[in-house]
Amino acid sequence: MSTPEPEPTGENRAGEAPTTVATPDADETEVTTTESGTELERTIGLTGGISIGVGTMIGAGIFVFPGLAAGRAGPAAAASFGIGAVIALLVALPASELATAMPRSGGGYYFISRALGALPGAIVGISIWLGLVFATAFYLVGFGNYAAAVLVEAGVAVGGIPIVVPLGLLFGAFLTALNLFGTERAAALQNYVVGLLLTILVLFLGYGGLDALGVFGRGSAPETFAPFGPLPVFTTAALVFTSYLGFAQIATVAGDIKRPGRNLPLAMVASVVIVGVLYVATIFVATSAFGSAALASFGETAIVEVARDFTGTAGAIAILIAGLLATVSSANASILSTSRAVFAVSKDAILPSVAARMNLKYGTPHVALSMAGGPVVVLVALGQVEVLAEVASFLHLVMYGLMCVALIAMRRNEPEWYDPAFRVPAYRLVAGLGAVASAGLILFMQPASQIIGVAIMLASAGWYKYYAADVKLKGVL
């Protein structure tokens, strides 16, 4: 443990003058020091950062959306995923610059609060905490569903036994405990899970691609690329963009990343590119195997049926296992990111300071982890979290748009401490397009999700006004 730093927030709760601290180059230290003298150890390398991004993003884009997207846009659904990847990159580049200048836990919350002020930061920080809780619960319910499906496919009779929720609860508790006992352990699990997941997907897509090209003698039937015209390509892009929400979680755990000036931008950009290529390839293979109309008829199980068509029951089981791994990696990365978001907001006195307490033995924010894992377990027990998962997408898009605005504000004001290791070329154009695209996609969401998302943001603003109105964060590192 190193010596404590003064609290790097603005005017404190007692009304004392703001304290600004000199921060060591984040590339030269392996810890992030908190105001209480405890530290988050920098234990996650480039591979771990990419695993967090890829592991969070690989999920619905491959295991839920292919049939739904093909029904809306035909084979052009591949272009919809490509559009989503481009928009994600427009946000990932500004996020990368901000992250290398402020490699602290909290990610989007930290950037927005320092560039735009405590109120926007509080709205984003509290909203993303709740949004990630809902998303994690969704992943864990998905884990239970995939685990049950694997058992059924393997011939294990489960009858009418309700095993989905208990399995989700059990694994949610396990992942929370794993994160409590050390970030390095959680990152190691993430690396192994994502590595095995990518191996299964690459083998599946490689076989399917060769089959689609006629190498195995079958080939694919000719089909009009955009049978429903260009508009569905863009509306489908809004639908599938929820598949690209994971890259920002890398910035949320920036305080745990080794050599953040190098690894943060590489991990964010690489994870978007890797996942984008996998998504486009999946749509190509799937529509080549069955055609978009037949694929749409399979609904959310389309990719399992494609695998079954290629290699029989063994292929279906392999893809179900891949889906199981995807939900594990998404839930694990989300619990880690949620705890860091709570930790960062609490450190700035927007939430009670108890949430920033550290476990001195394991170097992890145990109270923040309980605030991440505890509500997740409750929501998993309820089992009805689909709408809340879409609300999580809404809240993330709000954060993405504000991160782009934060970059423009930081470049305009440029405080002395703002010295990013990576700078976005043509930043006004890139950040402007990212902000507009994020806001545009929100307009395509369901009204219910928009209403719930706005309500959460208003409640977050109300909490700030009630509890933390004297906290000033703009311009303070």
Salt bridges, closest charged atoms under 4 A:
GLU97 OE2 - ARG411 NE 2.74
GLU153 OE2 - ARG308 NH1 2.74
ASP211 OD2 - ARG218 NH2 2.73
ASP256 OD1 - ARG340 NE 3.18
GLU305 OE1 - ARG308 NE 3.32
ASP309 OD2 - ARG218 NH1 2.91
ASP348 OD2 - ARG114 NH1 2.61
GLU414 OE2 - ARG423 NH2 2.77
ASP470 OD1 - ARG13 NH1 3.25
